[in-house]
Amino acid sequence: MRNIEKYAEDENDDTLSIVSSSEFSPSSSLSPLRSFLRSVLLPIVQRESHYVANIQKRFRSPWWDKYFVYTSALGTHTFFIILLPALFFFGFNVEGITNHEMGLGLVMIMGGGVYSTSFIKDLVCSPRPLAPPVTRLTLGNHHLEYGFPSTHSTNSVSIALFFFGYIHTFLDPSQTTVYWLSTVLLALYAFSIVGGRIYTAMHSFVDCIFGVLLGGLVWWSVTDQFGGLGLGRRLHDWVVCAASGLPYPAPNSALNSYTFIDTILSSRVFSYTLSPPLILSSVFLLIINQHPQPIDDCPCFEDAVATGAVVYGALLGSWVTTYFHLDNLVQRVGGPRPQLGSGWQILNNSSISAVTSLASTYNTSSAATTEIWTLLAPQPFIYTTPLFILVSIAKLVLGVAIIFIWRLLAKSVLSVLLPAIFRLVAKGVGFVRWRLGLRWLGMPNRRFYLPATEYTGSVPGLGLGFGAQGRDGGEEEEGDEGMGGQWSRPMSVPSVIDLPSTLKASVEEQGGIGSAPYAYTSPYAALKGGRARGLRRVNGGSDDGTDKRVSQVNDDEGKEEGASARRFRHYDADVLTKVIVYAGMAIISTEFSPLVFELLGWGVHVMPPLDAIVQ
């Protein structure tokens, strides 16, 4: 759908702004329900834009600009590329709760939050606060998404509640200041993210309020803390039971609530060994196919696919590990070992008396062959030795490097293979359609995504240098990876591992979905209180404010030139590529990297595992 464009000039600004009329009027491409929801939200966004602008006029200062802009990074996908793998790289067990259990819970919390907000954003298509009157302070390219609801607010609240649940489990509020200090820090984290979305004018009040409520709902649905639904634990238990050939525990209302979920998971169709991969794959592909089609080219769909693939990969990795008995590989290579420098050492259990007193904080119900862990270093200094710090850094660097290498190689190979496979399948589908007269039969295709049958070669920007050729023989530019369409239409928001080469903060007087600019303020202008104008450098772009794309705004020929550069920004192979790449990243982080650390002799566990005896 081609949007009619309205040109307007801010009375306080000489920059030409271009605003899509689709932001302010219901679109014929929306269903009646979606159009109604959007018509309800648009007046609220317009009204609250002035409220946000007044807040900025009253409270903005260079210090608060820095604080809220940079703390917003703690609610992004980029932040979790370090946090999530770290939970699997460092093994621990506290009162029966392991790092693997906590890591999977956090993966599902993040996946549920990002997918649900991305789904609603593309469903409602509500813009962010209008600029002007607001001044957007942004780190990265998140302004290119729709506004309702706030993904940052959802993630921060759900994660804060997630960790608070464990703090409440481990610590006694009446006997320790650590409990209250941790609670205050989590509250500060959530407030900084949610309040920062208002301060930076990235969201209106209704965006953040709904995001907070949705974050609480995601937390309650995934975890069983404080009587939650416990979908995360139930799904993992179902995957492991089916893979090992064991029956899923029968519903027992005396032990837990929401037994209807257990009834479903213990039914015959869910009990077969191959049920988890078949059901998970079918459901995941279905929700990708049924993701709402937005009015504008919004990157929410890409975020939904990426985070959904991480959850899918984590569950699939558990099934593969259990079904093929790969969970014994650690034992086969001599593990689990304590991490070097952690202060823990494994003793020969034959030298330990059967009446040895054991630490009450660890599991002691172990067989005679269970390893016995002893602590050599003094407790206060157990994790502060130079060796421990060095090995910890090395594990993080190597683990993230493996993920990057996988991503690079997988995208390179898939960008060549998938288009060829899609064209072959399309021919088969076309033959069946012609032979049987099934006119409704065809290949699934998404708006703004070019089918493989419409170009030749590999996906540009992702492969090994084989650019895609348009049907007229000319090479199509790829606006997502290269600079061809970078300024003429929105870029994708970095998802989990799509890190910009230069991460800069900037002020945007106008920009993003809801008010689409063709001019940007200079980097760090927000931090310096300035309003100088120029282009931001992203992914290795030029800082030169005289970039040729500026002339494309006011020049007809430039517009035509820019149109060819942004003609095809997405390709159908991109979707399945993301699924495979991000699912593989999850499997590498949860299953493969810990095995590598054991093979290198670095060790994974910084605390004794669940089945260890502690002297």
N, C-alpha and C positions, 0 to 999 in steps of 0.2 A: 504494500500500500504506500502510495506516495503522499506525503504530508504537504498541505498548503502552508507556505511560510509567510509569517508576518514580520515585518521589519519595524523596529522601534529604536529610538535613541533616548538614552537616559539624559535628563536635563542636567545632571551633575557629571556627566561622563561623555566624552566624545567618541567612545568606542561603539561601533555598530553592533547591535545584538540581533540575533536571529532566533525566534521562538517558534517552535512547532505548534500549529493550531491544535494538534491532537492533544496537547497538554491541557487545553481549556474547554474542549467540547467533546461530548461523548462520540465515540467512533462507531461507524457502522460495522466495523469488524468485530465488535464486542457483542457478547450475548446480552439479552435484556438484564440479567442479574448482574453481570460484570459492569455494564453501563450504569446501572442504578447505584451500585457501590461506589463507583468512581465519581458519579455526580454528587454523592453525599460527601465525599472526602475533599473534592476540589475547593469548595467554598471555605472549608475548614483550613486547608493549607494556605489559601490566599489570605485569610484573616490572621492566622497565626504567624505568617511571614512578617507581618508588622510587629507583632509581639516580640518575636525573636530579634528583629532589628532594634527595637527599643532596649532589649536586654543587652545587646552588643554595645549600643551607644553608652549605656550606663556603666557597664562592668569591664569592658575590654581594656587590657593593658598588655604590654609586651611580655610580662612574666606569665600571666594567665594564658596568653596565646601559646607560649612554649609548652606550658604544662598540659593543656588540653589537647593540643595537636599531637604531642609525642605520647601521651598516655593513651590516645586513641589507637596506637599501634598494638596495645595489649588486647584489643578486641578484634584484631584482624586475623585472617587465615595465616598470614606470614608468621605470626607469633607462635602458632601451634605447630609449625614445622620443627621447632626446637622442643617445645613442651611435650608433645605427644610421643615422639620416639624416645625421649629421655626416660619415660616411665617404663619402657620395655628394655632399655639398655642397662638399667640399674635395678637389680632384683632385690626385693625386700618382702618381709612378712611381718605385719603388725597385728597381733591379736587375731590371726587367721585370715586377715585381708592381705592379699598379695598385690604386687605391682602389676601383674598381668590383669587381674580383676579390675583394679582401679584404672588402668590404661584403656581397657576395652570400654569401661563405662564412660570415660571422657571422650573417646572416639565417637560413641553413639550420642552423647550429649551434643557435641559439636556438629555431627552429621544431622541430627534431628533439628537443631536450631537453624543451621544454614539452609537446609533444604526447605523447611517449612516457611521461613521468611522469603526465600527466593520464589517459592511457589505463589505465595500471596502477593508479592510485588508484581510478578508478571500477570497475576489474575486481575488485580485491581488497577494497575498502571497509574498509580498516584504519584505526582511529581514531588520533588523535594521543595523546601521553602524557596520562594522565588527570589532571584538575585538579578537586579535590585528588588526590594530594599535591603536584603540581608547581604552580608559579606561572608562568603564561605572560606573557612580555613581548612585546608585539606592536606592530608599526607597520603600520597598515592592517587588513585583514580576512582575512588569509591563514589564520587559525585556523578558518575555516569550511570548508576543504577537508579531505579525508582526509589521512592522514599518510604512507603508504608508497607510493612512495619520496619523498625530499625533492627538490622541484624546485629549490630554492635550491642544494643541493649539486650537482645535475646541471649546472645552468647555470654555476656558478662554476668547477667543475673543467674542463668542456669549453671554456669561454672562456679560462681560464688556459692550458690546453694549446694552444689555437688561437694565442694571441699568442706563447707560448713558441716554437712552431714557426717563426714568422717571425723572432723574435729570433735563434734558432739559425741561420737562413738568412742573415741580414744581418750578424751580428757573429761575430767569432772569439773563442771563450772564452779563448784563451791570450794575447790581445793587448789586451783592453779590460776596464775595470772596469764599463762600461755594461752589458755582457752580464750580469755577476753581479748588479749592482744591479737590473736589470730582472727577473732571475729571482727574486731575493729578494722584490721587490714583488709579483710574481704569486703566489708561494707564500704571502705574507702575506694577499693578497686571498682566495685559496681557503681558507686556514685560518680567517680571520675569519668567512667566510660559513658554512662547514661547522661549525666549533666553536661559532659563535654560535647555530646551530639547536639545539644541545644546551643551551647556557647559557640560552637564552630559553625552553626547554622546548617549543619548537614541533615538535620531532621526537625520536624515540628513536634509539638507536645504530643499530639495524638499518635505520631509514629513511635515515640519513645514509650508512652504509656502502654500501647498495645504490645510493643516489643518486650517490655518488662513482664506483662501478664503471660505472653507466649513463652518467655524464658522459664517462668515458674511451671507452666504446663509441661514443657519439654523435660525439665528436671524430674517432675513428679511421674511422668510416664516412663522414663528410662530407668530410674533407680527405684529401689524398694526402701529408701530412707524415709522415716516418718510416715510409714504406711503407703508408700508410693506403689505404682503399678508394677515396677520391676521388669519391664520388657527387655532391658539389656541382659540381665542375668538369665531370664527365661529363654531367650533366643539362643544364648551361648550354650546353656545346658542342653537344649534340644539338639543343636548341631553336634555336640560332643556325644550325646547318647545315641543318636542315629548313626553316627560314623563308627562307633564302637560296637554297634549291634545290641545295645542295652535299651530296655524300655524306658521311656520318659516317666518320671515319678508320677504316680496317680494323684489326682486332685485330693487335697486334704484341707478342708476348711479350718481344722483345728491348728494347722501349722501356718497357713498363710491365707491371705484374702485373694479376691479376684480369681477364684478357681476356674472360671469359665475359660481363661486363657490356657490353663493347664489341661483342661478337657480337650481343647482344640489341638494342642501340641502333642497330646498323648493318643490322638486318634490314629487309625490305621494309615491314612494317607500321608501322615507326617512321620510315620515310624520306619519307613523303608530306609535302607542305607543311603540310597541316592536321592532321597527326598530333599535334604537341605540344599545341595547345589542346584537341583532342578527348580525348586520352589523359589529360592532366593534369586536366581537368574531371571526367572519369569516375572516375578514381582518387580524387580529392579528395572528390567527393560520396559515393563508396562508403565511404570510411573515416569520414566523418561519420555516415552511416546506420548503420554497424556499430559505432560507439563503444559500449562497454558501458553498460548501464543501471544506475546506482547504486541503493543502497537508499534513501539520503537525497537531498535536493535539494542536490547538491554543485556548486559553480561550476566544477569541473574541465572539464566539457564545453565551457563557454563559452571558457575559456582555450585548449583544444585547437582549437576552431573559429577563434578569432582568430589564433593564431600560425600555424596551417596555412594560413589565407587569406593571410597576409603572404608566406609562401614561394610559394604559388600565384601571387599577384599579381606577385612579383618575376620569376618565370620567364615568366609570361604577358606581362609588360611587355617582356621581352627579345625575345619572339617578335613582338609587335606592332611594336616599334621596327625590327626587322630586316625583317619582311615588307613593311611599308609604307614602307620606306626613310626612316624618321624619324630615323635615326642621323645623317643629313646635315644636319639642321636647325641644329645648332650651327654648322657651317661656313657655312650660308646666312646666318646672322645675324652673321657675322664672327668666330666663335670657332674653336677654344677660346682664350680670353684668359687671361692671368695675372691673379690676383686683385689688386685695387687695394691698394697698399701692400706687396705681397709682395717687391718689389725686382727682380722679373723684367720684362723688356721684350722685345717681338718686333721683330726687325730685318728689313729687306728683304734677302732672301738674295742679291740681285744685287750687293750691296756686300761680300759675303764671299767671300774667295778659296777656291778649291776645296781648297787645301792647309791650311786652317785646322785647327789641332789641336783636338780635341773632348774633352770630359770623358769619362773612361772609365766613369763610373758611369751613363751614360745611353745609350739606344739610338742608334746612329749610322748605321744602315742605312736612310737616308731618300732619297727621290727629290729631283730638283732643285727641285721646287716645295715641298718641306717647309719649314716655318717655322723660323727660327733664333732661339733664345731666348738672351738674354744677361743676366747678373746685374749690376745696377747698384749695389746696396747691399753693404756689407761682410758677409761670410758670418755672423759671430757675431750680427749685429743684423738679420738678414733678416726675421724674423717678430715683431719687437718694436715696430714703429712704431705710433704712435697710429692712423693710418689703417687699417693692417692689422687691428688689434684691433677697431676700430669696425665695419669692413665684415664681419668674422667674426661679431660679435655680431648685426649686422643680418641676415646670411644665416640664422643659426640661428633668430632670432625670426620672420622672414618665412616660412621653410620650415615651422616648426612651426605657425604661424598658418594657412598654406594647408591643412595637414593637418586642423586643427580645423575650418576652414570647410567643407572637403569632408565631414568626418564629420557635422557639423550638418545640412548641406543634404541629404546622401544619406539619412541616417536619417529626416529629416522627409518626404522624398518617398516613400521605400520603405515607411514605416509606413502610408501611405495606399494605395499601389499594390499591394503584395504581398498583403495580406489579400483584396482584391477579386479578384486573379488566382487565389489559392488557392481561393476559393469557386467561381470559374468552372471551374477544373480539377476540383474535387471533384464538381461537377455532371456534368461529362463522364465522369469515372471511374465515378460512380454509375450513369449511363445505360448505359455499356458493361457494367458488372457485372450490371445487371438484364437487359439485352438478351441477353447471351451466357451468363448463368448462372454467372459466375465469382465465386463467393462469397469466394474468397481475395483478390480484387482490392480495393485500397483505397488511400487516401492514407497515406503514412508519417507516423507520429506518435510522439513521444517522451514518456515519463513526465514529469510535472510541466509539460508544455507544452500549452497550450490550443489546439485546432484553430480555424482561422478560421471554420469553420462553426458554432462554438459561441458566437460573439459577432458583433456588428455594428459597423461603423465601423472606425476605424484602430486601430493598436496604441497603447494609452495610454502617455503618458510619452515617446514617441519622435517623435510627429508634430507637426502644426500646431495642436493644441488640440482635435481631434475625439476625444473619449474613446470607448473601446469600450463597447458596451452588452451586458450579459448577455442570455441568452435570455428572462429574465423582464422585460427592459426596464430593469433597474437598472444603473447604471454601475459597472463593476468597478474597484477600486483596483489600482494597479500597485505592488507592493512593492519593485521593483528600483530605480526612479527616485525614487519619492516616499517619504513617511514612513509610508505605510499599514501595511506589514508589516515595517518595518525592525527592530523589536525582537522580533517574534513568530516570525520564522524567518530563516534565514541570508540575508545580502545577498551579492551577487556580488562576487568579488574583482576589484579593478581590473585590467584587461587592457590593457597597452601604452599606451592613451591614455585609459582611463576613470579619470582622476585624481580623487581626492576633493578637495572644495573646501577642507577643513581636514584636514591630515595630522597626526595626533597619536599619540604613543606612550602606551601604557597598560598597566597590570598587569591580568591576568585571573586571579583565583583559580580560576575555573571558566569554561569557555567553549568554543564551537566543537564540531565533530563529535568525539564521544568523550566529551564532557561538556558538555551544552548549558545555559548559564545564562540566567537572565532578569535578572541584575543585573551591572553592570559597575563597575569601579573608575574613579576620576576620572582625567582626562587628566594625563599626566606623573607619575602616582603612582609609577611605576617609577623615574623619574629623581630623585624626591625621597625615595624610600624609604618612602612613605606607603601606607596601605591604605584611605584614605577611599573611600566608595562613591558612585557616581552614574552617570549615563548618559553615554556618549561622544557627542560631536557629530560626525556624519559627513554630508557633502553638505549642509551648511547646516542641520543639525538644531539643536535647542535644547540648551543645556548644563544646563538646569534639571533637577535630580535628581528633581523631583516630576512629571515628565512623566506624562501620563495612562496611558501604556503600562505603567508599573510596576503600576498597580492591576489591569491585566488579568491579571497573574500569579496573584493570589489571589482574583479575583472571577469568578464564573461568567459573569455577564453580559459582563464584560470579555473573557473568553475567546471568547464567541460573537461579540462585536464584532471582536476581533482575527482570528477565523477568516475572517470575510468580507473583511477587508482583505488577507489573505494567500492567499485562495482560488486566485487565478490569478497566479502570480508571473512566469511565462514564457508566451510566445505563439509559435506555430509560425513566424510570420513573422520572429521574432527571429533564427533560425538563418541564413536566407538573407540577411537584412539584414547580419549580421556578416560573412558571406563577401564580399559586395559592398563593404562599407565598408572592411574591412581589406585586401582585395586592391587596392582603389583607393588606399589610403594607401601601399601598397608601390610602386605605379606612380608616384604623385606624387613620392615621395621619390627613387626611382631614375632616373626619366626626365624628369618634368615640371619639378620645382624647379630642377635645374641649367640647363635651358633658360631659365627665368625670370631666373636670375642673369646669364646671358649677354645677354639682351635688355635688362636694366637697366644693362649695362656694368660690373657688379661683378666679373665673371670668376669662374671656378670653380677653376682650377688654381693651387695654391700651389707646385707644382713642374712642370717641363716634362712634357707628355704623352709617351706611349710612342714616338710616331713623330716627335718633335721633335729637331732638331740643337741642341746646346748649345755656345755659344762660350765 
